[in-house]
C-alpha cells in the first residue's frame, strides 16, 4: 500500500496532480483546495495517499492530501453510507475551511452549521452527523493556519458565519453566491490585524462589497 509520494510535479489541474517519483508518473486525485496549495509544475511536492480500488476488478485510483489529518478525514467520510471516494473528496473540500468547526458541528449534530457554513444539503448533513458523531470525537485536529490567526484575534465561531449567510440569503442573494462572498469576506478580514472580533453585521457588510 502506498502511504505517501514525493516527487516533481509534472502536471497539475484543479482536481489532480501528476507526481514523478522513482521514474514513474503517478496520477493523484486531489481536492481543489489541495491542488491550489501545491507549488507550480516543476517543483517538488509530497502528498499523503489513500488508495481506492473499484469493485468488480476495476483499477486503483490514488487520492492525495497535504496532511495526515486531511487523509484521516477523507477516510472517515468514506464510512458515511453512500459516500464514494470522489464524493468524499468533494466533502473534504468543504470541510477544509474549518476542520475544527466541522468536528464541533458533527459532535453537536448541528445540521444548521453543516448546511449554512459548510454547504452540505440537509439530508447529507444529517447522514454525516449520525455516521461520524462517535468516530470523529477521537480525531485530533490542529487548527488550520487561518483558524489559528482567527482565534488569536477573537474571531467569531462558525455560528456567526451561519447567521451572516442567513442574512445574505434573506436579502435575496442566491445561497451559492452568498457563501462565496462570505468566504471572501472572511479571508479579507482575517488578513487584517485587529483588536476586536468582527460581528455578524461586519461580516455581512464586507460580503456585500464582494457581491456588488
trRosetta pair geometry for C-beta under 8 A, 3 or more apart (Angstrom, degrees):
i j d omega theta_ij theta_ji phi_ij phi_ji
1 51 6.3 -136 -147 13 85 134
2 5 6.5 7 178 -53 124 97
2 49 4.7 -25 116 93 101 150
2 51 6.2 108 43 -53 93 116
2 62 6.8 -23 74 -118 141 119
3 48 7.0 -38 160 -151 64 75
3 49 6.2 134 150 51 13 93
4 46 6.1 21 173 180 115 101
4 47 6.6 179 -152 92 73 42
4 48 5.0 -40 -98 -109 93 52
4 49 5.7 176 -95 3 28 92
5 19 5.2 132 128 90 123 148
5 21 5.1 -149 -169 0 96 159
5 26 5.6 -93 -155 63 166 157
5 28 7.0 -160 48 -63 139 142
5 46 6.9 -180 92 -147 43 61
5 47 5.7 -4 56 56 86 86
5 49 5.8 64 -8 -46 95 129
5 62 7.8 27 -8 178 139 149
5 64 7.4 -69 42 -108 109 118
6 19 7.5 -123 -175 -180 9 138
6 21 6.3 110 74 -108 42 128
6 44 6.9 29 177 -180 86 102
6 45 7.2 -151 -141 103 61 36
6 46 4.0 -16 -98 -99 91 95
6 47 8.0 171 -79 19 51 54
7 19 4.3 116 61 168 107 94
7 20 4.8 -149 153 81 129 47
7 21 3.3 -128 -50 -69 137 80
7 22 7.6 -93 -86 0 132 58
7 26 7.5 115 37 24 142 109
7 44 6.7 -122 148 -139 17 79
7 45 7.5 -21 65 57 46 63
8 19 7.0 143 68 -158 35 61
8 20 4.7 -15 59 52 91 106
8 21 8.0 169 21 -64 61 59
8 42 6.6 -22 -172 -157 106 27
8 43 7.2 167 -145 95 68 18
8 44 5.7 -52 -92 -91 55 64
9 12 5.7 2 180 -48 123 115
9 17 6.0 -57 -135 -170 99 112
9 18 7.2 105 -164 74 56 59
9 19 6.3 -38 -97 -101 51 65
9 20 7.9 -149 -65 11 4 84
9 38 6.5 133 -91 154 147 126
9 39 6.7 -174 4 80 144 82
9 40 7.2 179 78 120 140 31
9 41 5.2 -123 113 -123 103 45
9 42 6.5 -34 68 16 87 25
9 43 5.7 10 23 60 114 66
9 44 7.4 -178 -11 -108 80 14
9 45 5.4 44 -52 11 106 120
10 18 4.4 -60 65 103 101 108
10 19 7.1 157 7 -117 90 12
10 20 4.9 90 -43 -34 118 105
10 25 5.5 -53 36 -127 157 112
10 41 6.9 15 168 -153 14 96
11 17 7.0 172 91 -155 59 47
11 18 4.2 36 45 27 92 118
11 41 6.4 15 -104 -116 28 121
12 16 7.5 -166 -146 98 43 53
12 17 4.7 2 -110 -113 80 84
12 18 7.4 -128 -62 24 51 69
12 35 6.1 152 -174 -164 101 100
12 38 6.4 -155 -128 86 144 132
12 40 7.7 -142 29 -156 145 37
12 41 5.7 -148 9 -70 105 87
13 16 5.2 24 48 48 102 78
13 17 7.6 -155 30 -72 59 49
13 35 6.9 -42 92 -161 42 153
14 32 4.7 1 174 -121 93 93
14 35 5.5 153 -156 82 30 150
14 36 7.4 16 -132 -55 73 87
15 29 6.4 -18 157 -152 82 77
15 30 6.5 173 -175 62 34 65
15 31 7.9 -24 -128 -140 62 14
15 32 6.4 -29 -79 -74 64 73
15 35 6.6 -76 -59 -32 13 152
16 27 6.1 3 179 -174 127 87
16 28 6.4 156 -158 81 75 45
16 29 5.2 -42 -99 -106 89 48
16 30 6.1 149 -104 18 28 83
16 35 7.2 16 29 -95 14 132
17 27 7.8 164 86 -151 35 48
17 28 5.3 -20 63 62 81 98
17 30 5.8 28 -2 -9 101 134
17 35 6.1 178 -48 -120 105 89
17 38 6.2 26 -94 43 152 174
17 45 7.4 -49 160 78 153 146
17 47 7.3 150 67 -40 133 149
17 64 6.6 -65 45 51 112 153
18 25 5.0 6 179 -177 112 102
18 26 6.8 158 -156 73 58 41
18 27 5.3 -25 -99 -95 83 63
18 28 7.4 160 -94 16 30 77
19 25 7.3 157 78 -153 34 52
19 26 5.0 -19 61 57 86 99
19 28 6.3 16 3 -1 106 126
19 45 6.6 -113 -107 71 114 95
19 47 6.8 -150 -39 16 150 115
19 64 8.0 126 -15 -94 129 156
20 23 7.5 0 -177 -125 90 11
20 24 7.1 168 -149 82 56 32
20 25 5.2 -26 -93 -94 74 69
20 26 7.7 170 -88 13 23 74
21 24 6.3 -28 71 61 62 81
21 26 6.2 -14 30 -1 104 121
26 62 6.2 -8 172 42 106 162
27 62 6.9 143 91 46 55 108
28 47 5.9 129 148 83 164 158
28 49 7.0 -96 -127 -110 123 97
28 62 4.6 -61 -112 107 74 110
28 63 6.8 117 -171 -135 79 12
28 64 3.9 45 160 -25 131 124
29 61 6.1 13 -2 169 126 112
29 62 6.8 157 16 88 76 54
29 63 5.0 -36 70 -106 95 68
29 64 6.9 161 70 14 40 80
29 85 7.8 93 78 139 146 114
29 86 7.4 -70 165 -102 155 78
29 89 6.5 -65 136 -98 113 164
30 34 4.2 -127 -180 87 111 120
30 35 4.6 138 94 -56 130 87
30 38 7.8 -10 174 -22 175 131
30 47 7.4 -97 -90 -131 116 145
30 63 7.3 140 -84 -163 42 62
30 64 5.0 -37 -83 67 94 96
30 65 7.6 164 -129 -77 84 40
30 89 7.6 164 168 -157 18 126
31 34 4.5 91 57 3 82 106
31 35 7.1 -154 88 -6 42 85
31 65 8.0 40 9 -107 105 73
31 89 5.3 -165 -76 -178 80 84
31 90 7.6 161 -120 -89 92 24
31 92 5.1 -118 -69 94 144 107
31 93 4.0 -179 -165 -74 118 92
31 96 6.9 150 117 -20 155 142
32 35 5.7 -56 -147 37 33 111
32 36 6.2 32 156 -21 67 107
32 93 5.7 51 36 -130 87 139
33 36 5.6 -51 -144 36 32 113
33 37 6.5 33 155 -22 62 106
33 93 5.4 149 5 -140 108 82
33 96 5.1 -172 84 82 156 154
34 37 5.8 -59 -153 33 31 110
34 38 7.1 38 150 -31 62 99
34 47 7.9 75 169 -125 125 113
34 64 6.8 170 144 104 144 85
34 65 6.3 -93 -120 -128 147 44
34 66 5.3 -165 -138 -26 92 103
34 70 7.1 117 -90 -178 123 158
34 93 7.9 -101 -7 -96 88 84
34 96 7.9 -152 -51 -88 78 162
35 38 5.9 -50 -160 16 36 115
37 66 5.8 -16 91 -81 140 154
38 43 8.0 168 161 78 81 116
38 45 5.1 13 -150 -120 105 157
38 66 7.7 -147 -68 -91 80 109
39 43 3.6 -57 112 82 133 152
39 44 7.6 30 50 58 138 39
39 45 5.9 -168 31 -68 94 108
40 43 5.5 91 60 -4 62 117
47 64 3.4 0 167 -163 144 116
47 65 6.3 119 -169 45 85 34
47 66 6.9 -50 -120 -83 72 42
48 64 6.9 131 64 -157 43 61
48 65 4.7 -39 64 67 96 92
48 66 7.5 -18 16 76 95 5
48 67 6.7 -19 7 126 135 10
48 68 5.6 169 -108 -84 168 53
48 70 7.2 141 57 67 123 99
48 71 4.6 -87 115 -45 125 139
49 62 5.4 -35 -151 -162 112 103
49 63 7.0 130 -156 69 57 49
49 64 5.9 -26 -96 -98 66 68
49 65 7.8 -175 -72 20 23 81
49 71 7.7 21 58 -115 12 132
50 62 7.7 137 71 -160 42 54
50 63 4.7 -25 64 65 92 104
50 65 7.2 41 -6 -9 103 117
50 71 5.5 160 -43 -153 112 97
50 74 6.0 -162 13 102 159 132
50 75 6.0 -160 -124 -69 146 99
50 85 7.9 -173 110 -137 114 113
51 60 5.5 -10 -168 -173 107 114
51 61 7.4 146 -158 76 56 44
51 62 6.0 -31 -102 -102 68 63
51 63 7.6 -176 -84 20 20 80
52 60 6.9 150 77 -157 39 63
52 61 5.0 -21 65 62 95 93
52 62 8.0 176 22 -85 76 19
52 63 6.4 44 -6 -14 113 114
52 85 4.2 -31 -89 -69 172 154
53 58 6.6 151 172 80 64 83
53 59 7.4 -126 -140 130 67 26
53 60 4.7 -30 -94 -98 78 80
53 61 7.8 174 -84 18 30 67
54 57 7.8 -22 93 84 92 31
54 58 2.4 -39 83 83 121 142
54 59 6.1 35 17 47 116 48
54 60 7.7 -140 3 -79 74 33
54 61 7.4 71 -40 -10 91 103
55 58 6.3 36 53 10 32 114
61 85 6.6 154 81 101 128 157
63 74 6.6 -171 127 170 139 154
63 85 6.1 -148 -50 -177 142 116
63 89 6.3 -137 -143 -81 127 119
65 68 7.7 117 102 -92 125 15
65 70 3.7 -177 -170 99 121 117
65 71 4.3 -167 45 -60 152 77
65 74 6.4 -138 -70 -9 137 139
65 92 8.0 -89 -108 177 110 154
66 70 5.8 69 47 6 68 154
67 70 4.8 105 57 1 79 100
67 71 7.2 -142 98 -1 47 86
68 71 5.5 -56 -153 38 38 115
68 72 6.2 39 150 -23 70 105
69 72 5.5 -53 -147 34 34 112
69 73 6.4 34 154 -19 66 102
69 99 7.0 56 146 -175 125 168
69 139 7.6 106 -147 179 88 101
69 140 7.7 -101 -106 88 111 68
69 141 6.3 111 -157 -119 138 65
69 142 6.9 -139 -45 28 159 87
70 73 5.9 -55 -150 35 30 109
70 74 6.4 34 151 -20 64 107
70 92 6.6 77 -165 -168 86 128
70 96 7.3 18 -114 -97 105 107
71 74 5.6 -54 -151 35 32 116
71 75 6.4 26 154 -15 66 107
72 75 5.8 -56 -147 39 31 108
72 76 6.4 36 151 -21 64 103
72 139 6.3 163 129 -134 128 109
73 76 5.6 -53 -150 34 33 113
73 77 6.4 36 151 -21 65 104
73 92 6.0 125 108 -118 113 96
73 95 6.2 -161 167 108 144 153
73 99 6.6 -104 -76 -133 152 115
73 139 7.2 89 -81 -164 74 151
74 77 5.7 -56 -153 33 30 113
74 78 6.8 38 148 -27 62 100
74 88 5.4 95 -160 144 71 117
74 89 6.8 22 -130 -86 113 59
74 92 5.2 -8 -86 -74 84 140
75 78 5.4 -39 -152 21 39 119
75 79 7.5 42 149 -21 58 97
76 79 5.9 -56 -168 25 40 113
76 80 7.9 51 139 -30 63 89
76 132 5.9 73 161 -123 114 116
76 135 5.8 162 -143 126 109 126
76 136 6.4 88 -174 -83 156 84
76 139 7.0 -38 -55 -73 154 143
77 80 5.6 -33 -166 5 50 115
77 83 5.7 -112 157 144 79 150
77 87 8.0 -151 149 109 116 78
77 88 3.9 141 106 -140 120 97
77 91 5.1 171 -146 80 147 140
77 92 6.5 -123 -2 -57 157 85
77 128 7.6 -16 -124 -124 79 105
77 132 7.8 -13 -89 -75 50 137
78 83 6.1 -149 -127 103 29 104
78 84 7.7 9 -130 -166 78 19
78 85 6.6 9 -105 -90 110 60
78 88 5.1 -19 -68 -76 68 157
79 83 7.7 0 56 59 24 120
79 131 6.3 172 114 165 86 118
79 132 7.5 122 80 -84 109 82
79 135 6.9 169 82 -116 150 179
80 83 4.2 47 75 1 96 138
80 88 7.7 154 35 -95 108 93
80 127 6.0 94 -172 134 110 101
80 128 5.6 -22 -114 -101 144 64
80 131 4.4 137 -114 82 71 162
80 132 6.7 -34 -75 -41 100 102
81 127 6.5 -107 54 -170 92 120
81 131 6.5 -161 0 -89 79 138
82 127 7.4 -35 46 175 117 158
83 87 5.0 -133 -152 94 69 121
83 88 5.3 92 157 -66 110 85
83 91 7.1 -13 -149 -12 130 145
84 87 5.0 90 53 16 72 104
84 88 6.8 -128 101 -9 35 92
85 88 5.6 -55 -147 34 29 114
85 89 6.6 33 153 -22 63 103
86 89 5.6 -49 -152 30 35 114
86 90 6.8 37 149 -18 64 100
87 90 5.5 -49 -153 33 38 114
87 91 6.5 40 149 -19 66 102
88 91 5.5 -51 -149 37 35 114
88 92 6.3 42 150 -26 65 103
89 92 5.5 -47 -147 30 33 116
89 93 6.8 39 152 -24 61 99
90 93 5.9 -50 -157 26 33 113
90 94 7.2 29 149 -13 62 102
91 94 5.8 -59 -161 35 38 110
91 95 6.2 34 148 -20 71 110
91 120 7.4 33 -126 -94 91 108
91 124 8.0 -152 -100 169 114 128
91 128 7.5 168 -151 -97 140 138
92 95 5.5 -59 -145 38 34 112
92 96 6.3 47 157 -38 67 99
93 96 6.0 -41 -150 13 29 117
94 97 6.9 -43 177 5 41 107
94 118 4.7 87 154 -179 111 86
94 119 5.2 -131 -135 54 128 107
94 120 6.8 137 125 -54 162 79
95 98 7.7 -103 -179 66 49 48
95 99 5.8 56 153 -100 95 65
95 102 4.6 15 -144 -71 92 166
95 118 6.4 20 -86 -142 52 128
96 99 6.6 1 -119 -53 37 90
96 144 7.2 93 -179 -78 70 149
97 101 7.8 -44 100 51 80 130
97 117 7.7 -153 90 158 132 93
97 118 7.2 -175 46 -111 118 71
97 183 6.9 -88 -124 -123 138 108
98 101 3.4 15 131 24 125 122
98 102 6.2 150 97 -22 73 81
98 117 7.4 -38 41 152 130 130
98 118 8.0 -115 51 -82 94 95
98 144 7.2 -116 -108 20 41 122
98 147 6.0 122 -125 -88 78 120
98 158 5.8 180 93 -78 160 119
99 102 5.5 -53 -148 33 33 114
99 103 6.5 35 154 -20 65 102
99 141 5.0 -160 121 -153 115 134
99 143 7.9 -177 58 -125 96 39
99 144 6.5 120 13 -33 102 102
99 147 7.9 -93 38 -30 76 156
100 103 5.6 -48 -149 33 35 113
100 104 6.5 35 152 -18 64 104
100 141 5.0 177 -82 110 76 134
100 143 5.6 -30 -18 -97 140 75
100 147 6.2 124 26 -172 122 159
101 104 5.7 -52 -148 36 33 112
101 105 6.3 33 153 -20 65 106
101 113 7.3 -136 164 171 97 130
101 117 6.9 -86 141 127 134 153
101 147 7.8 -155 -21 -116 100 127
101 157 6.7 158 -114 -173 106 83
101 158 3.9 109 -161 -38 134 136
102 105 5.7 -57 -148 36 31 110
102 106 6.3 29 156 -19 66 106
102 114 7.6 80 -137 -107 73 80
102 118 6.3 81 -100 -83 97 144
103 106 5.9 -57 -147 36 29 109
103 107 6.3 26 158 -16 65 108
103 136 5.4 -164 -133 155 82 122
103 139 6.5 -143 -113 76 128 115
103 141 5.7 -157 -21 -3 150 149
104 107 6.0 -56 -145 38 28 109
104 108 6.2 10 160 -1 64 115
104 110 7.6 0 123 19 75 134
104 113 8.0 -45 96 114 91 165
104 157 7.9 -65 88 -170 160 127
104 158 7.5 160 69 26 123 126
105 108 6.0 -68 -144 51 26 100
105 110 4.3 -97 -148 60 74 108
105 113 4.1 -134 -117 90 126 129
105 114 5.2 158 146 -57 136 82
105 117 7.6 -154 -70 51 154 127
105 118 7.4 -159 59 -12 164 130
105 129 7.6 -88 135 -98 78 103
105 158 6.8 -61 -55 83 117 148
106 109 7.2 22 -174 -77 32 41
106 110 7.9 -68 -41 34 19 78
106 114 7.4 87 -73 -80 65 123
106 128 6.5 -86 -113 135 107 94
106 129 5.4 -165 -142 -116 62 62
106 132 5.1 -40 -172 95 140 111
106 133 5.9 -159 155 -93 84 54
106 136 5.2 41 96 48 142 156
107 133 6.1 115 -117 -150 39 72
107 136 6.6 -124 -60 86 85 110
107 137 6.2 101 -106 -87 114 83
108 113 8.0 52 75 24 119 137
109 129 4.4 98 -127 176 68 133
109 130 7.7 54 -118 -66 110 56
109 133 6.4 -8 -65 -95 90 126
110 113 4.2 29 122 18 118 113
110 114 6.5 145 97 -16 68 88
110 129 7.7 177 36 -110 37 134
111 114 5.4 -58 -145 41 37 113
111 115 6.0 26 160 -11 71 109
111 122 6.3 50 175 -143 122 77
111 125 4.7 112 -145 124 79 126
111 126 5.7 6 -107 -74 128 73
111 129 6.3 -79 -75 -23 78 151
112 115 6.3 -62 -145 44 25 100
112 116 5.5 6 166 -4 65 122
112 162 6.0 82 140 -175 93 148
113 116 6.1 -60 -122 50 24 99
113 117 5.1 -11 -171 16 67 120
113 118 7.1 52 141 -2 67 99
113 158 5.4 75 -154 118 117 120
113 159 6.5 -59 -92 -86 112 62
113 162 5.4 -88 -107 -63 61 144
114 117 7.3 -31 -87 50 11 87
114 118 5.3 -37 -155 43 46 122
114 120 4.9 -30 154 43 91 126
114 125 3.7 140 109 -141 129 114
114 128 6.6 176 -155 69 147 128
114 129 6.6 -117 -31 -55 159 107
115 118 7.3 -23 -59 57 8 78
115 119 7.2 37 -165 -130 39 9
115 120 5.5 -87 -92 71 54 72
115 121 7.0 33 -120 -150 99 13
115 122 5.6 2 -86 -80 141 65
115 125 5.1 -73 -54 -39 84 157
116 161 7.5 152 127 112 99 79
116 162 3.7 76 106 -138 139 90
116 165 5.0 157 -177 73 93 139
116 166 6.5 -25 -137 -51 132 89
117 158 4.7 18 -113 -177 170 108
117 161 4.9 78 -113 98 104 119
117 162 5.0 -64 -47 -70 94 85
117 165 6.9 -165 -82 -8 51 147
118 125 7.8 138 69 -103 115 106
119 179 5.9 80 -83 -159 110 165
120 124 4.6 -130 -177 93 103 112
120 125 4.1 135 101 -66 125 87
120 128 6.7 -71 -151 8 166 141
121 124 4.7 81 59 13 80 109
121 125 6.9 -152 89 -11 35 90
122 125 5.6 -54 -141 36 31 113
122 126 6.3 30 161 -19 65 105
123 126 5.9 -55 -148 37 30 111
123 127 6.3 29 154 -19 64 108
124 127 5.7 -58 -148 38 31 111
124 128 6.2 31 155 -19 67 106
125 128 5.8 -55 -147 36 29 110
125 129 6.3 29 156 -20 64 108
126 129 5.8 -54 -147 35 29 112
126 130 6.4 25 157 -15 64 108
127 130 6.0 -58 -148 38 29 108
127 131 6.0 18 160 -12 66 115
128 131 6.0 -64 -139 43 26 104
128 132 5.7 -14 176 13 66 120
129 132 6.9 -72 -126 50 15 87
129 133 6.0 41 172 -60 59 99
130 133 6.6 -30 -140 -11 18 113
131 135 7.5 -24 142 18 64 129
132 135 5.1 -81 -147 56 56 105
132 136 4.6 45 161 -27 99 114
133 136 6.9 -64 -141 31 11 101
133 137 7.5 25 154 -39 50 100
134 137 6.1 -44 -164 3 35 117
135 138 7.4 -69 -178 32 38 96
135 139 7.7 42 136 -32 66 109
136 139 5.0 -44 -160 13 58 125
143 147 3.8 -132 -173 97 103 119
143 148 4.7 139 102 -60 124 75
143 151 6.6 -53 -144 -8 170 136
144 147 4.6 93 52 5 75 106
144 148 7.2 -140 92 -9 38 85
145 148 5.8 -53 -152 31 32 111
145 149 6.6 27 153 -14 65 105
146 149 5.7 -53 -148 39 36 110
146 150 6.2 41 151 -24 65 107
146 187 7.5 -49 -136 -111 143 69
146 190 5.6 34 -160 161 94 162
147 150 5.4 -53 -147 36 33 115
147 151 6.3 34 155 -21 66 103
147 155 8.0 -137 -150 66 48 147
148 151 5.9 -52 -147 34 29 109
148 152 6.4 30 153 -21 62 107
149 152 5.7 -55 -150 34 31 114
149 153 6.7 11 157 -5 64 110
149 155 7.8 66 107 -31 60 137
149 190 5.6 91 104 -176 120 102
150 153 6.2 -74 -154 44 29 97
150 155 3.2 -36 178 7 88 161
150 190 5.5 -48 -78 -116 86 112
151 154 7.8 48 -174 -66 32 18
151 155 6.1 -65 -64 34 30 103
153 190 7.6 169 37 -134 143 60
153 193 7.2 -158 -100 -149 128 51
153 194 5.5 71 -167 63 128 83
153 195 7.8 -111 -154 -106 84 10
153 197 6.9 140 130 -93 75 65
154 196 6.7 -63 74 -167 141 31
154 197 3.7 -104 122 -62 103 103
155 190 7.0 12 -98 -100 138 91
155 197 6.1 171 -101 -134 17 95
155 198 7.4 1 -130 32 64 88
156 159 7.4 -101 160 65 101 74
156 160 3.3 16 135 6 138 158
156 161 7.4 164 99 -32 107 70
156 197 5.6 117 -47 169 76 120
156 198 6.7 -95 -3 76 109 67
156 199 7.0 97 -50 -118 142 36
156 200 7.6 -90 96 -59 178 65
156 203 7.7 -80 45 -46 136 134
157 160 6.2 120 61 3 50 95
158 161 5.3 -49 -157 35 52 115
158 162 6.4 56 145 -24 73 99
159 162 5.5 -50 -151 33 37 114
159 163 6.5 36 151 -18 66 103
160 163 5.8 -52 -149 36 33 110
160 164 6.3 34 152 -18 65 106
160 199 7.2 -128 -151 -160 127 43
160 200 5.5 -141 -162 -76 85 81
160 203 6.6 144 147 -19 100 154
161 164 5.6 -54 -146 38 33 112
161 165 6.2 37 153 -22 65 105
161 182 6.3 116 -158 162 91 131
161 186 6.9 4 -106 -77 119 131
161 203 6.8 -145 -106 -164 55 156
162 165 5.7 -52 -149 34 30 113
162 166 6.5 34 151 -21 63 104
163 166 5.6 -51 -151 33 33 114
163 167 6.6 37 150 -21 64 102
163 200 5.0 -53 104 -118 118 136
164 167 5.6 -51 -153 31 35 114
164 168 6.6 34 151 -18 66 103
164 182 5.9 138 112 -127 118 125
164 185 8.0 -129 153 83 149 148
164 200 5.0 -163 -71 -152 84 78
164 203 3.9 -60 -108 106 155 128
164 204 5.1 -154 -149 -60 90 78
164 207 6.8 131 161 -6 118 145
165 168 5.8 -54 -151 35 34 111
165 169 6.4 32 153 -17 66 106
165 175 7.6 47 178 -146 107 77
165 178 5.8 114 -149 132 72 116
165 179 6.1 26 -127 -90 121 71
165 182 5.7 -51 -83 -40 83 166
166 169 5.8 -55 -148 38 31 110
166 170 6.3 34 152 -21 65 107
167 170 5.6 -56 -149 36 31 113
167 171 6.5 32 151 -22 63 105
167 200 6.8 122 -14 164 145 111
167 204 5.0 -47 97 -100 139 136
168 171 5.6 -55 -153 32 33 113
168 173 4.9 -42 162 49 89 130
168 178 3.8 148 119 -146 131 120
168 181 7.0 173 -145 72 154 124
168 182 6.7 -129 -11 -56 156 111
168 204 6.3 -168 -61 -131 85 88
168 207 6.0 -63 -85 114 136 142
168 208 7.6 -163 -113 -72 98 76
168 211 7.7 169 -151 -51 117 152
169 172 7.9 131 177 -6 32 9
169 173 6.2 -92 -97 66 37 76
169 174 7.9 2 -119 -178 77 11
169 175 5.7 15 -100 -88 117 73
169 178 5.6 -106 -62 6 70 172
173 177 5.4 -118 177 87 102 109
173 178 4.3 124 108 -68 122 101
173 181 7.5 -51 172 22 157 142
173 211 6.2 -63 -111 -136 141 149
174 177 4.6 75 65 17 93 105
174 178 6.5 -167 85 -11 42 91
175 178 5.6 -60 -142 39 28 112
175 179 6.1 27 161 -21 66 107
176 179 6.0 -56 -147 34 26 108
176 180 6.5 24 156 -16 62 107
177 180 5.8 -56 -148 37 32 110
177 181 6.3 30 155 -17 66 108
177 211 6.7 89 152 -120 109 100
178 181 5.8 -57 -148 39 29 110
178 182 6.2 29 154 -20 65 108
178 207 7.1 46 -161 163 65 136
178 211 7.6 5 -101 -86 55 133
179 182 5.6 -55 -147 37 31 112
179 183 6.5 36 153 -22 64 102
180 183 5.7 -50 -151 32 32 113
180 184 6.6 31 151 -16 63 104
180 210 7.8 -142 116 134 79 133
181 184 5.6 -53 -152 36 34 112
181 185 6.4 38 148 -22 65 104
181 207 4.2 94 132 -169 102 87
181 208 7.4 72 161 -68 141 21
181 210 4.1 168 -142 86 87 119
181 211 4.8 -5 -105 -57 156 89
182 185 5.3 -49 -147 34 36 115
182 186 6.4 40 153 -22 65 101
182 203 6.6 32 -142 170 91 103
182 207 4.7 -7 -85 -106 57 136
183 186 5.7 -51 -150 33 31 113
183 187 6.5 31 153 -16 63 105
184 187 5.8 -54 -149 38 33 111
184 188 6.2 33 153 -20 65 108
184 207 7.2 122 65 -120 89 65
184 210 4.6 123 83 -109 140 159
185 188 5.6 -57 -148 37 30 112
185 189 6.2 23 159 -14 67 109
185 203 5.7 110 127 -160 139 62
185 206 3.8 123 -142 108 107 108
185 207 4.1 -64 -36 -68 144 70
185 209 7.7 122 -95 45 97 97
185 210 6.3 -122 -54 -5 83 131
186 189 6.1 -60 -145 40 27 105
186 190 6.1 26 159 -19 65 110
186 203 7.3 17 -73 -134 73 101
187 190 6.0 -57 -144 37 27 110
187 191 6.4 29 158 -26 62 109
188 191 6.0 -59 -154 28 27 112
188 192 7.3 11 155 -9 60 107
188 206 6.0 -167 76 -180 131 130
189 192 6.2 -66 -157 36 35 103
189 194 7.5 -28 -178 -6 81 146
189 198 5.2 -38 -167 -20 148 157
189 202 7.3 103 -108 135 142 114
189 203 7.4 -65 -18 -99 157 67
189 206 6.1 -83 -52 -74 109 178
194 197 8.0 136 110 -83 120 23
194 198 7.3 43 103 -45 165 88
198 202 4.1 -116 -163 87 97 136
198 203 5.9 120 134 -53 117 77
198 206 7.8 -13 -167 -7 149 137
199 202 5.3 100 53 11 64 99
199 203 7.2 -116 109 -4 37 92
200 203 5.5 -55 -150 36 34 114
200 204 6.3 32 154 -18 68 106
201 204 5.8 -55 -148 38 31 109
201 205 6.1 31 154 -21 66 109
202 205 5.5 -52 -141 37 32 113
202 206 6.2 29 159 -16 66 106
203 206 6.1 -59 -148 39 25 106
203 207 6.2 24 155 -18 63 111
204 207 5.7 -59 -146 39 29 111
204 208 6.3 35 155 -27 65 104
205 208 5.8 -51 -152 27 28 113
205 209 7.3 35 149 -23 58 97
206 209 5.8 -46 -162 22 38 114
206 210 7.4 32 146 -13 63 101
207 210 5.7 -57 -160 35 42 109
207 211 6.5 38 146 -20 71 108
208 211 5.4 -57 -147 37 39 113
208 212 6.5 38 156 -24 69 102
209 212 6.2 -54 -150 28 31 108
